[in-house]
């Protein structure tokens, strides 16, 4: 297998980091078909995501077809996917770098890290993040447009399974929105030991659609992002609850 060069980001001495865990790609249908043919010729099975795009993380190599996005993530992840330049593409996550011809499709690399956030926002600060004009200009149509009863069911389900407090769904949606906003118009960043990366400003149980940052649907220009998984990604056993992952955006050309 041929390997290509990825810009090296050496860990700072005070924070040891693991090696790259996942390589993530966005492939147009014809390029994805070529990858399938190549993997078949090498007797490598690709795990298809059935309901949640984050399922791609669960195997050495997995993929999510465009039609998977709205099955569970209709009102949160799907608006970001459809508004992005990757709409209609296949998501592929692999434990190994793909061959050189797929290099232009690389979008992020992911590695788990030991990071403790220096601060978390108050509800008032969350609202400021959510209202930031830079974020509002990027928020896709349909984001968070859950039917009223579905919003109540989400809050009740989280309370039952994880012991979170019962609250108006609007409060939870405010946090979900602020989490994305901090990656688009950051107010909370790590220090230089983690490359001043913006980070997830809530625990996993209060995060929705972590795929937006893991797979860079926002086209982040940052050197790095520190991303916690959403509770959906945790529940399908793709990511570790509350763990931070260093996401390195790669500015793909495909």
C-alpha positions in Angstrom: 0.0 0.0 0.0 1.3 3.4 -0.9 1.4 6.1 1.8 1.3 9.8 1.3 2.6 12.6 3.4 0.5 14.3 6.0 1.7 17.6 7.5 3.4 16.6 10.8 2.1 18.1 14.0 4.5 17.1 16.8 3.1 16.9 20.3 4.3 19.4 22.8 6.3 17.9 25.6 3.7 18.6 28.3 1.0 16.6 26.5 1.8 13.2 25.1 -0.5 12.4 22.2 -1.4 9.1 20.6 -0.7 8.3 17.0 -3.4 9.0 14.4 -6.4 6.8 15.0 -8.6 7.6 12.0 -8.2 9.0 8.6 -11.5 10.5 7.3 -12.4 11.1 3.6 -15.2 12.5 1.5 -15.6 10.7 -1.8 -17.8 11.4 -4.8 -19.9 8.3 -5.8 -17.6 7.4 -8.7 -14.4 7.6 -6.5 -16.2 5.7 -3.8 -17.0 2.9 -6.3 -13.3 2.8 -7.2 -12.4 2.4 -3.6 -14.9 -0.4 -3.1 -13.4 -2.2 -6.1 -9.9 -1.7 -4.7 -10.8 -2.9 -1.2 -12.6 -6.0 -2.6 -9.5 -6.9 -4.6 -7.5 -6.8 -1.4 -10.1 -8.9 0.5 -10.8 -5.9 2.8 -14.4 -5.5 4.0 -15.9 -2.1 4.5 -18.4 -1.6 7.3 -21.5 0.2 6.0 -23.2 2.6 8.5 -26.8 1.5 8.9 -28.5 4.4 10.8 -25.9 6.8 12.2 -22.9 8.2 10.1 -20.6 7.8 13.2 -20.8 4.0 12.8 -18.0 4.4 10.2 -15.6 4.7 13.2 -16.4 1.2 14.5 -14.3 -0.8 12.0 -10.9 -0.6 10.4 -12.6 1.0 7.4 -16.3 2.0 7.2 -18.5 4.2 5.1 -21.7 6.2 5.3 -23.8 6.6 2.2 -25.7 9.9 1.6 -29.0 8.3 2.4 -27.9 7.4 5.9 -27.7 10.9 7.3 -31.4 11.6 7.8 -32.3 8.2 9.3 -31.6 9.3 12.9 -29.9 12.7 12.4 -32.6 14.4 10.3 -32.8 17.6 12.4 -29.3 18.1 13.6 -26.4 16.6 11.5 -28.3 16.4 8.2 -28.8 20.2 7.7 -25.0 20.6 8.1 -24.3 17.8 5.7 -26.7 19.1 3.1 -25.4 22.7 3.4 -21.8 21.6 3.1 -19.7 21.1 0.0 -19.7 17.4 0.7 -23.5 17.0 0.2 -24.0 13.8 -1.9 -20.6 12.4 -1.1 -19.7 9.2 0.8 -18.0 9.5 4.2 -15.2 7.0 4.7 -13.2 6.5 7.9 -10.2 4.3 8.0 -7.6 3.1 10.5 -4.9 3.4 7.8 -4.3 6.0 5.1 -5.7 5.2 1.7 -3.7 5.0 -1.5 -2.3 8.1 -3.1 -5.2 8.6 -5.6 -7.5 9.2 -2.6 -5.3 11.8 -1.0 -7.2 14.8 -2.4 -10.3 13.5 -0.6 -8.8 13.4 2.9 -10.7 15.8 5.2 -9.5 15.1 8.8 -7.4 12.9 10.9 -8.5 12.0 14.5 -6.5 11.0 17.5 -7.6 10.7 21.2 -5.8 13.0 23.6 -5.7 13.8 27.3 -7.2 17.3 27.5 -9.0 19.1 30.3 -10.9 22.2 29.3 -9.7 25.3 31.3 -13.2 26.8 31.4 -16.8 26.1 30.4 -19.4 28.7 29.6 -22.3 29.8 31.7 -25.8 29.7 30.1 -25.4 33.4 29.4 -22.1 32.8 27.6 -23.7 29.9 25.6 -26.4 32.3 24.4 -23.8 34.8 23.3 -22.0 32.1 21.3 -25.2 31.0 19.7 -26.2 34.6 18.8 -22.8 35.5 17.4 -23.4 36.9 13.8 -20.4 34.9 12.5 -22.1 31.7 13.6 -25.6 32.8 12.6 -24.3 33.4 9.0 -23.2 29.7 8.9 -26.1 28.0 10.7 -27.9 25.8 8.1 -31.6 26.0 7.4 -33.4 23.3 9.4 -30.9 23.1 12.2 -32.6 22.0 15.4 -36.0 22.1 13.9 -37.3 19.2 16.0 -41.0 18.7 16.4 -42.1 19.8 19.9 -42.9 16.2 21.1 -39.6 14.9 19.7 -37.7 17.6 21.7 -39.5 16.6 24.9 -38.8 12.9 24.2 -35.1 13.7 23.8 -34.9 15.5 27.1 -36.9 12.8 28.9 -34.8 10.0 27.3 -31.5 11.7 28.4 -32.9 12.1 31.9 -33.9 8.4 32.1 -30.7 7.0 30.7 -28.1 9.4 32.0 -29.8 11.1 34.9 -29.7 14.6 33.4 -32.1 17.1 34.8 -35.5 17.7 33.1 -35.4 21.0 31.3 -37.0 22.8 28.4 -35.7 21.4 25.1 -34.8 25.0 24.2 -32.1 25.0 26.9 -30.5 21.8 25.4 -30.7 23.2 21.9 -29.0 26.4 23.1 -26.1 24.3 24.3 -26.0 22.2 21.1 -25.8 25.4 19.1 -23.2 27.0 21.3 -20.9 23.9 20.9 -20.9 24.3 17.1 -20.6 28.1 17.4 -17.4 27.8 19.4 -15.8 26.1 16.4 -17.0 28.7 14.0 -16.6 31.9 16.1 -14.4 30.6 19.0 -14.5 32.2 22.5 -13.0 29.2 24.3 -9.6 27.8 23.2 -6.9 25.6 24.5 -3.4 27.0 25.2 -0.4 26.7 22.9 0.3 23.1 24.1 -2.8 22.1 22.1 -2.3 24.7 19.3 -4.8 27.1 20.6 -7.5 24.8 19.3 -11.2 25.7 20.0 -12.8 22.9 22.0 -16.2 21.4 22.8 -17.8 23.4 25.6 -20.1 20.7 27.0 -20.1 17.1 28.1 -21.1 14.5 25.6 -24.6 14.2 27.1 -25.2 17.8 26.1 -23.6 17.6 22.6 -25.4 16.9 19.3 -24.0 16.1 15.9 -20.3 15.8 16.7 -19.8 14.6 13.2 -20.0 18.3 12.1 -16.5 18.8 13.5 -15.1 15.3 13.4 -15.6 15.2 9.6 -15.2 19.0 9.1 -18.5 19.8 7.6 -17.9 23.4 8.6 -14.6 23.7 6.6 -12.7 24.9 9.6 -9.6 26.9 8.9 -8.1 26.1 12.3 -4.9 24.1 12.7 -6.7 21.8 15.1 -10.0 21.2 16.9 -10.6 19.5 20.2 -13.8 17.6 19.8 -15.9 15.6 22.3 -18.4 13.2 20.7 -22.1 13.7 20.8 -24.2 11.4 22.9 -25.3 9.6 19.7 -21.8 8.8 18.7 -21.3 7.4 22.2 -24.4 5.3 22.2 -23.5 3.6 18.9 -20.1 2.8 20.5 -18.1 4.8 18.0 -16.4 7.2 20.5 -15.6 7.3 24.2 -18.0 9.4 26.3 -16.5 12.8 27.3 -13.1 12.0 25.7 -11.5 14.8 23.7 -10.2 14.0 20.3 -7.7 16.1 18.4 -9.1 16.7 14.9 -6.7 18.0 12.3 -8.5 19.5 9.3 -6.9 18.8 6.0 -8.0 21.2 3.2 -8.9 18.6 0.6 -9.4 19.6 -3.0 -11.9 16.9 -4.1 
